[in-house]
Amino acid sequence: MAFARQARAEVLRMVHRAKASHVGGALSMIDILAALYGPGGRLRANPRQPDWPERDRFILSKGHACTGLYATLALAGFFPLASLESYARDGSALMSHASHTVDGIELSTGSLGHGLPVGGGLALGARLRGQSWRTVVLLSDGELDEGSNWEAILFAGHHGLDGLWAIIDANRIQSLGNVSDVLDLEPLGDKFRAFGWAVVEVDGHDTAALHDALDLANPPVPGKPTVVVARTIKGRGVSFMEDRIAWHYQSPSDAQLGAALTELGADDAQ
């Protein structure tokens, strides 16, 4: 998908320019974001009116991977693509964790385990006010080590918050190792089912399958929040970054950036 390829290229340029990190987790979620914001995207949003009252509320709980969201929002028209050049510079709104000062971003995030609790509160508030917008929270699988998420999962199931979607970027690698070694989450879908959620498991790099999964939650299963467990690959799209824990921290060199952009077919690849 051209949208996703361009978003990946912009992520690489941002991280390289800023000598920053978290490129692997940004690349793994790009196809999910493309299914929400790209052509045929299932998120109700208006880039010409970011504060549109009927918009769906999207929260990127894994806020350290914000380059993926910044690239997506720029490509979707929320702000100029040239703004990405300021990423992580002093005084820039495009901070190194997701910032609510950026058009299209609802909540400043990066303290893992906070996005879903806030999303649950938003979903409950919308229902109490009789509002039809939905709340969508994108989390990492490693982030599910946080107990605050399981409180929120229990809360959402108990209150039947069918206006809430959670999407898990299940790339199987967290900051210090494989998720299965640090704190095994499987069977992840069964855990959510036990907490009263509707569950869809999908290839997180298949745009059509992601669209179908999101369509299952619109309309939702009555009285059930929905979780989409999106099975992904850390560093997706750049072969030498895929499934490598080093790219949770590492910034690409000039040569690595050129090789990655060439692999993606970017116009400015060296």
Contacts in CASP RR format, 6 or more apart in sequence:
PFRMAT RR
TARGET T0000
AUTHOR 0000-0000-0000
METHOD contacts of the structure
MODEL  1
MAFARQARAEVLRMVHRAKASHVGGALSMIDILAALYGPGGRLRANPRQP
DWPERDRFILSKGHACTGLYATLALAGFFPLASLESYARDGSALMSHASH
TVDGIELSTGSLGHGLPVGGGLALGARLRGQSWRTVVLLSDGELDEGSNW
EAILFAGHHGLDGLWAIIDANRIQSLGNVSDVLDLEPLGDKFRAFGWAVV
EVDGHDTAALHDALDLANPPVPGKPTVVVARTIKGRGVSFMEDRIAWHYQ
SPSDAQLGAALTELGADDAQ
1 31 0 8 1.000
1 34 0 8 1.000
1 39 0 8 1.000
1 207 0 8 1.000
3 34 0 8 1.000
3 38 0 8 1.000
3 39 0 8 1.000
3 75 0 8 1.000
4 30 0 8 1.000
4 31 0 8 1.000
4 34 0 8 1.000
4 207 0 8 1.000
5 264 0 8 1.000
5 265 0 8 1.000
5 266 0 8 1.000
6 71 0 8 1.000
6 75 0 8 1.000
6 266 0 8 1.000
7 30 0 8 1.000
7 33 0 8 1.000
7 34 0 8 1.000
7 68 0 8 1.000
7 71 0 8 1.000
7 72 0 8 1.000
7 75 0 8 1.000
8 27 0 8 1.000
8 30 0 8 1.000
8 71 0 8 1.000
8 236 0 8 1.000
8 237 0 8 1.000
8 238 0 8 1.000
8 264 0 8 1.000
9 261 0 8 1.000
9 264 0 8 1.000
9 265 0 8 1.000
9 266 0 8 1.000
10 67 0 8 1.000
10 68 0 8 1.000
10 70 0 8 1.000
10 71 0 8 1.000
10 74 0 8 1.000
10 75 0 8 1.000
10 81 0 8 1.000
10 84 0 8 1.000
11 23 0 8 1.000
11 26 0 8 1.000
11 27 0 8 1.000
11 30 0 8 1.000
11 67 0 8 1.000
11 68 0 8 1.000
11 71 0 8 1.000
12 23 0 8 1.000
12 238 0 8 1.000
12 252 0 8 1.000
12 257 0 8 1.000
12 260 0 8 1.000
12 261 0 8 1.000
12 264 0 8 1.000
13 84 0 8 1.000
13 257 0 8 1.000
13 261 0 8 1.000
14 20 0 8 1.000
14 67 0 8 1.000
14 70 0 8 1.000
14 71 0 8 1.000
14 84 0 8 1.000
14 87 0 8 1.000
14 88 0 8 1.000
15 21 0 8 1.000
15 22 0 8 1.000
15 23 0 8 1.000
15 26 0 8 1.000
15 67 0 8 1.000
15 251 0 8 1.000
15 252 0 8 1.000
16 251 0 8 1.000
16 252 0 8 1.000
16 254 0 8 1.000
16 257 0 8 1.000
17 85 0 8 1.000
17 87 0 8 1.000
18 87 0 8 1.000
18 88 0 8 1.000
18 89 0 8 1.000
18 96 0 8 1.000
18 251 0 8 1.000
19 251 0 8 1.000
20 67 0 8 1.000
20 87 0 8 1.000
20 88 0 8 1.000
20 96 0 8 1.000
20 251 0 8 1.000
21 248 0 8 1.000
21 249 0 8 1.000
21 250 0 8 1.000
21 251 0 8 1.000
22 64 0 8 1.000
22 65 0 8 1.000
22 67 0 8 1.000
22 248 0 8 1.000
22 249 0 8 1.000
23 67 0 8 1.000
23 235 0 8 1.000
23 241 0 8 1.000
23 247 0 8 1.000
23 250 0 8 1.000
23 251 0 8 1.000
23 252 0 8 1.000
24 65 0 8 1.000
24 171 0 8 1.000
24 234 0 8 1.000
24 235 0 8 1.000
24 236 0 8 1.000
24 241 0 8 1.000
24 247 0 8 1.000
24 248 0 8 1.000
25 62 0 8 1.000
25 65 0 8 1.000
25 140 0 8 1.000
25 169 0 8 1.000
25 171 0 8 1.000
25 234 0 8 1.000
25 235 0 8 1.000
25 247 0 8 1.000
25 248 0 8 1.000
26 65 0 8 1.000
26 66 0 8 1.000
26 67 0 8 1.000
26 68 0 8 1.000
27 68 0 8 1.000
27 234 0 8 1.000
27 235 0 8 1.000
27 236 0 8 1.000
27 237 0 8 1.000
27 238 0 8 1.000
27 241 0 8 1.000
28 169 0 8 1.000
28 171 0 8 1.000
28 232 0 8 1.000
28 233 0 8 1.000
28 234 0 8 1.000
28 235 0 8 1.000
28 236 0 8 1.000
29 62 0 8 1.000
29 65 0 8 1.000
29 68 0 8 1.000
29 138 0 8 1.000
29 169 0 8 1.000
29 232 0 8 1.000
30 68 0 8 1.000
30 71 0 8 1.000
30 72 0 8 1.000
30 236 0 8 1.000
31 204 0 8 1.000
31 205 0 8 1.000
31 206 0 8 1.000
31 207 0 8 1.000
31 210 0 8 1.000
31 232 0 8 1.000
31 236 0 8 1.000
32 138 0 8 1.000
32 167 0 8 1.000
32 169 0 8 1.000
32 204 0 8 1.000
32 210 0 8 1.000
32 230 0 8 1.000
32 232 0 8 1.000
33 68 0 8 1.000
33 69 0 8 1.000
33 72 0 8 1.000
33 138 0 8 1.000
34 41 0 8 1.000
34 72 0 8 1.000
34 207 0 8 1.000
35 41 0 8 1.000
35 42 0 8 1.000
35 207 0 8 1.000
35 210 0 8 1.000
35 211 0 8 1.000
35 214 0 8 1.000
36 42 0 8 1.000
36 43 0 8 1.000
36 58 0 8 1.000
36 72 0 8 1.000
36 136 0 8 1.000
36 214 0 8 1.000
37 43 0 8 1.000
37 45 0 8 1.000
37 72 0 8 1.000
37 73 0 8 1.000
37 75 0 8 1.000
37 76 0 8 1.000
38 72 0 8 1.000
38 75 0 8 1.000
38 76 0 8 1.000
40 211 0 8 1.000
41 211 0 8 1.000
42 211 0 8 1.000
42 214 0 8 1.000
42 215 0 8 1.000
42 218 0 8 1.000
43 56 0 8 1.000
43 58 0 8 1.000
43 136 0 8 1.000
44 54 0 8 1.000
44 55 0 8 1.000
44 56 0 8 1.000
44 133 0 8 1.000
44 134 0 8 1.000
45 52 0 8 1.000
45 55 0 8 1.000
45 56 0 8 1.000
45 58 0 8 1.000
45 76 0 8 1.000
45 104 0 8 1.000
46 52 0 8 1.000
46 55 0 8 1.000
47 73 0 8 1.000
47 76 0 8 1.000
47 77 0 8 1.000
47 78 0 8 1.000
47 103 0 8 1.000
47 104 0 8 1.000
50 78 0 8 1.000
50 103 0 8 1.000
50 104 0 8 1.000
53 133 0 8 1.000
54 131 0 8 1.000
54 132 0 8 1.000
54 133 0 8 1.000
55 133 0 8 1.000
56 133 0 8 1.000
56 134 0 8 1.000
56 135 0 8 1.000
56 136 0 8 1.000
57 106 0 8 1.000
57 119 0 8 1.000
57 122 0 8 1.000
57 133 0 8 1.000
57 134 0 8 1.000
57 135 0 8 1.000
57 136 0 8 1.000
58 104 0 8 1.000
58 106 0 8 1.000
58 136 0 8 1.000
58 137 0 8 1.000
58 138 0 8 1.000
59 106 0 8 1.000
59 107 0 8 1.000
59 109 0 8 1.000
59 115 0 8 1.000
59 116 0 8 1.000
59 118 0 8 1.000
59 119 0 8 1.000
59 122 0 8 1.000
59 135 0 8 1.000
59 136 0 8 1.000
59 137 0 8 1.000
59 138 0 8 1.000
60 66 0 8 1.000
60 69 0 8 1.000
60 98 0 8 1.000
60 105 0 8 1.000
60 109 0 8 1.000
60 138 0 8 1.000
61 109 0 8 1.000
61 110 0 8 1.000
61 112 0 8 1.000
61 113 0 8 1.000
61 114 0 8 1.000
61 115 0 8 1.000
61 116 0 8 1.000
61 137 0 8 1.000
61 138 0 8 1.000
61 139 0 8 1.000
61 140 0 8 1.000
61 143 0 8 1.000
62 109 0 8 1.000
62 110 0 8 1.000
62 112 0 8 1.000
62 138 0 8 1.000
62 139 0 8 1.000
62 140 0 8 1.000
62 143 0 8 1.000
62 169 0 8 1.000
63 69 0 8 1.000
63 97 0 8 1.000
63 98 0 8 1.000
63 109 0 8 1.000
63 110 0 8 1.000
64 96 0 8 1.000
64 97 0 8 1.000
64 110 0 8 1.000
65 140 0 8 1.000
66 94 0 8 1.000
66 95 0 8 1.000
66 96 0 8 1.000
66 97 0 8 1.000
66 98 0 8 1.000
66 99 0 8 1.000
66 109 0 8 1.000
67 87 0 8 1.000
69 98 0 8 1.000
69 105 0 8 1.000
70 84 0 8 1.000
70 87 0 8 1.000
70 94 0 8 1.000
70 102 0 8 1.000
71 84 0 8 1.000
73 79 0 8 1.000
73 102 0 8 1.000
73 103 0 8 1.000
73 104 0 8 1.000
73 105 0 8 1.000
74 80 0 8 1.000
74 81 0 8 1.000
74 83 0 8 1.000
74 84 0 8 1.000
75 81 0 8 1.000
78 102 0 8 1.000
78 103 0 8 1.000
78 104 0 8 1.000
79 102 0 8 1.000
79 103 0 8 1.000
83 93 0 8 1.000
83 94 0 8 1.000
84 94 0 8 1.000
86 92 0 8 1.000
86 93 0 8 1.000
86 94 0 8 1.000
87 94 0 8 1.000
87 96 0 8 1.000
88 94 0 8 1.000
88 95 0 8 1.000
88 96 0 8 1.000
93 99 0 8 1.000
93 101 0 8 1.000
93 102 0 8 1.000
94 102 0 8 1.000
97 108 0 8 1.000
97 109 0 8 1.000
97 110 0 8 1.000
98 105 0 8 1.000
98 107 0 8 1.000
98 108 0 8 1.000
98 109 0 8 1.000
98 110 0 8 1.000
99 105 0 8 1.000
99 108 0 8 1.000
100 106 0 8 1.000
100 107 0 8 1.000
100 108 0 8 1.000
101 108 0 8 1.000
107 115 0 8 1.000
107 118 0 8 1.000
109 115 0 8 1.000
112 140 0 8 1.000
112 142 0 8 1.000
112 143 0 8 1.000
112 146 0 8 1.000
113 139 0 8 1.000
113 143 0 8 1.000
113 146 0 8 1.000
113 147 0 8 1.000
113 148 0 8 1.000
113 149 0 8 1.000
114 148 0 8 1.000
115 137 0 8 1.000
115 139 0 8 1.000
115 152 0 8 1.000
116 137 0 8 1.000
116 139 0 8 1.000
116 148 0 8 1.000
116 149 0 8 1.000
116 152 0 8 1.000
116 153 0 8 1.000
116 156 0 8 1.000
116 166 0 8 1.000
117 148 0 8 1.000
117 149 0 8 1.000
117 151 0 8 1.000
117 152 0 8 1.000
117 155 0 8 1.000
119 135 0 8 1.000
119 137 0 8 1.000
119 152 0 8 1.000
119 164 0 8 1.000
120 135 0 8 1.000
120 137 0 8 1.000
120 152 0 8 1.000
120 155 0 8 1.000
120 156 0 8 1.000
120 161 0 8 1.000
120 164 0 8 1.000
121 135 0 8 1.000
122 135 0 8 1.000
123 134 0 8 1.000
123 135 0 8 1.000
123 156 0 8 1.000
123 161 0 8 1.000
123 163 0 8 1.000
123 164 0 8 1.000
123 225 0 8 1.000
124 159 0 8 1.000
124 161 0 8 1.000
125 131 0 8 1.000
126 132 0 8 1.000
126 133 0 8 1.000
126 134 0 8 1.000
126 135 0 8 1.000
126 163 0 8 1.000
127 161 0 8 1.000
127 163 0 8 1.000
134 163 0 8 1.000
134 164 0 8 1.000
134 165 0 8 1.000
134 217 0 8 1.000
134 218 0 8 1.000
135 163 0 8 1.000
135 164 0 8 1.000
135 165 0 8 1.000
136 165 0 8 1.000
136 166 0 8 1.000
136 167 0 8 1.000
137 164 0 8 1.000
137 165 0 8 1.000
137 166 0 8 1.000
137 167 0 8 1.000
138 166 0 8 1.000
138 167 0 8 1.000
138 169 0 8 1.000
139 149 0 8 1.000
139 166 0 8 1.000
139 167 0 8 1.000
139 168 0 8 1.000
139 169 0 8 1.000
140 168 0 8 1.000
140 169 0 8 1.000
140 171 0 8 1.000
140 174 0 8 1.000
141 168 0 8 1.000
141 169 0 8 1.000
141 170 0 8 1.000
141 171 0 8 1.000
141 172 0 8 1.000
141 174 0 8 1.000
141 179 0 8 1.000
141 185 0 8 1.000
141 188 0 8 1.000
142 174 0 8 1.000
142 179 0 8 1.000
142 182 0 8 1.000
142 183 0 8 1.000
142 185 0 8 1.000
143 149 0 8 1.000
143 174 0 8 1.000
144 150 0 8 1.000
144 168 0 8 1.000
144 185 0 8 1.000
144 188 0 8 1.000
145 174 0 8 1.000
145 182 0 8 1.000
145 183 0 8 1.000
150 195 0 8 1.000
153 166 0 8 1.000
153 192 0 8 1.000
153 195 0 8 1.000
153 197 0 8 1.000
154 195 0 8 1.000
155 161 0 8 1.000
156 164 0 8 1.000
156 195 0 8 1.000
156 197 0 8 1.000
156 225 0 8 1.000
157 195 0 8 1.000
157 196 0 8 1.000
157 197 0 8 1.000
157 224 0 8 1.000
157 225 0 8 1.000
160 196 0 8 1.000
160 223 0 8 1.000
160 224 0 8 1.000
160 225 0 8 1.000
161 223 0 8 1.000
161 225 0 8 1.000
162 220 0 8 1.000
162 221 0 8 1.000
162 222 0 8 1.000
162 223 0 8 1.000
162 224 0 8 1.000
162 225 0 8 1.000
162 226 0 8 1.000
163 220 0 8 1.000
163 225 0 8 1.000
164 225 0 8 1.000
164 226 0 8 1.000
165 214 0 8 1.000
165 217 0 8 1.000
165 225 0 8 1.000
165 226 0 8 1.000
165 227 0 8 1.000
165 228 0 8 1.000
166 197 0 8 1.000
166 225 0 8 1.000
166 226 0 8 1.000
166 227 0 8 1.000
166 228 0 8 1.000
167 227 0 8 1.000
167 228 0 8 1.000
167 230 0 8 1.000
168 188 0 8 1.000
168 227 0 8 1.000
168 228 0 8 1.000
168 229 0 8 1.000
168 230 0 8 1.000
169 230 0 8 1.000
169 232 0 8 1.000
170 188 0 8 1.000
170 229 0 8 1.000
170 230 0 8 1.000
170 231 0 8 1.000
170 232 0 8 1.000
171 232 0 8 1.000
171 233 0 8 1.000
171 234 0 8 1.000
171 235 0 8 1.000
171 236 0 8 1.000
172 178 0 8 1.000
172 179 0 8 1.000
172 180 0 8 1.000
172 234 0 8 1.000
172 243 0 8 1.000
173 179 0 8 1.000
173 234 0 8 1.000
173 243 0 8 1.000
173 245 0 8 1.000
173 248 0 8 1.000
174 182 0 8 1.000
174 248 0 8 1.000
175 248 0 8 1.000
176 182 0 8 1.000
177 245 0 8 1.000
178 245 0 8 1.000
179 185 0 8 1.000
180 186 0 8 1.000
185 191 0 8 1.000
188 229 0 8 1.000
189 199 0 8 1.000
189 201 0 8 1.000
189 227 0 8 1.000
189 229 0 8 1.000
192 199 0 8 1.000
192 227 0 8 1.000
192 229 0 8 1.000
193 199 0 8 1.000
196 224 0 8 1.000
196 225 0 8 1.000
197 224 0 8 1.000
197 225 0 8 1.000
197 226 0 8 1.000
197 227 0 8 1.000
198 216 0 8 1.000
198 217 0 8 1.000
198 220 0 8 1.000
198 221 0 8 1.000
198 224 0 8 1.000
198 225 0 8 1.000
198 226 0 8 1.000
198 227 0 8 1.000
199 226 0 8 1.000
199 227 0 8 1.000
199 229 0 8 1.000
200 213 0 8 1.000
200 216 0 8 1.000
200 217 0 8 1.000
200 226 0 8 1.000
200 227 0 8 1.000
200 228 0 8 1.000
200 229 0 8 1.000
201 228 0 8 1.000
201 229 0 8 1.000
201 231 0 8 1.000
202 209 0 8 1.000
202 210 0 8 1.000
202 212 0 8 1.000
202 213 0 8 1.000
202 228 0 8 1.000
202 229 0 8 1.000
202 230 0 8 1.000
202 231 0 8 1.000
203 209 0 8 1.000
203 230 0 8 1.000
203 231 0 8 1.000
204 210 0 8 1.000
204 230 0 8 1.000
204 231 0 8 1.000
204 232 0 8 1.000
205 232 0 8 1.000
205 233 0 8 1.000
205 236 0 8 1.000
210 228 0 8 1.000
210 230 0 8 1.000
213 228 0 8 1.000
213 230 0 8 1.000
214 228 0 8 1.000
216 226 0 8 1.000
217 226 0 8 1.000
217 228 0 8 1.000
220 226 0 8 1.000
233 242 0 8 1.000
233 243 0 8 1.000
234 241 0 8 1.000
234 242 0 8 1.000
234 243 0 8 1.000
234 244 0 8 1.000
234 245 0 8 1.000
234 247 0 8 1.000
234 248 0 8 1.000
235 241 0 8 1.000
235 242 0 8 1.000
235 243 0 8 1.000
235 244 0 8 1.000
235 247 0 8 1.000
236 242 0 8 1.000
237 263 0 8 1.000
237 264 0 8 1.000
238 260 0 8 1.000
238 263 0 8 1.000
238 264 0 8 1.000
239 263 0 8 1.000
240 256 0 8 1.000
240 259 0 8 1.000
240 260 0 8 1.000
241 247 0 8 1.000
241 260 0 8 1.000
252 260 0 8 1.000
258 269 0 8 1.000
258 270 0 8 1.000
261 268 0 8 1.000
261 269 0 8 1.000
261 270 0 8 1.000
262 269 0 8 1.000
262 270 0 8 1.000
END
